[in-house]
Amino acid sequence: MRIEAVNLNGSNLIRDNNNVKSKNDEFENMLKNYLDKVNDVQINAENMTLNMLKQDADIHEVMIATEEAKLALELTVQLRNKMVDAYQEILRIQI
């Protein structure tokens, strides 16, 4: 009976690990960009409110900007809740 050597090629493991890191970086960048946009909407609504107090902006524009900021924040909270739920579900998986 002939016994062959087992070929444990570590390069596949390293390549797979680099691919996972790349996907993590993509997700991280996407999430950061989204949060930056939400922050910009919030800042814009605040600036519009301050401009209205100085009588430089119309009340309708301020209300639209404020509502947009509110909706963006609500969506962000819902996305966070879904991500936390998904994470908790992963933790419940038995191996």
N, C-alpha and C positions, 0 to 999 in steps of 0.2 A: 504494500500500500504506500502510495506516494503522497506526501503532505506538501502542499504548496504554501508559499509565504503569503501572508495577508498584506495587501497593499493599502495602507492607510494614507491616502493622499490628503494632506492637510491643506493644500492649496484650494480645494473646493470649499472647505470650511471657512477659510479666510475670505474667499470671494463672496460666499453667502453672507458672512458677517458684514462685509463692506456694503453689500446691497441693502441689508437691513438698516445700516447706519444712514445710507443715502435716502431711503424712504422716510426714516425718522426726521432727517433734516428737511425734507420736502414738506412733511406735515407740520413741523415746527415753524417753518417759514410761512406756510399758508395761514396758520393760526395767528402768528404774529402780525402778518399783513392785515388780516381781518380785524384784529383788536386795535391796530393803529387806525384803521378807517373808522371804526366805531368811536374811538377817542376823538378823531377829527370832527366827526358829526356832533359830538357832545360839545366840543370847544366852539364850533360854529354856532350852535344854538345859544351858548352862553354869550358869545360876542354879539349876536343879533339882539339878545335881550338888553345888553348894555347899550347898544346903539339906539334901541327904542327909547330907553330912559333918557338918552341925550337928544331924542327926537330926530335921529338920523335914519331910522328904519320904520317901515310900515308894520302895524300890528299883525296884518295877515301874513307877511313874510316871517315874522317872529313865531307866530303860531304854527306855521308849516314846519319851520326848522325845529321847533321844540317837539312837535309830534314825531318828526322823523327821528330825532334823538331818542325819544321814548321808545319807539318801535325797535330801533337798533339795539337798545339796551335790553329790552324784553327778549328779543331773539337771541342775544348773547347769553342771557341767563338760561334760556331753554336749551341751547346747545351745550352749555356747561352741565346742566342737569342730565342730559342724555349721555354725555361722556362719562360722568360719574356713575350713572346706572350701568353703562357698558363695562366699566372698570370693575364694579362690584360683581357683575355677572361673571366676568373672567375669574375673579378671585373665588367664586363658588364652584368653579369647574374642578371636579376631582380627577386626579391623574392616576 
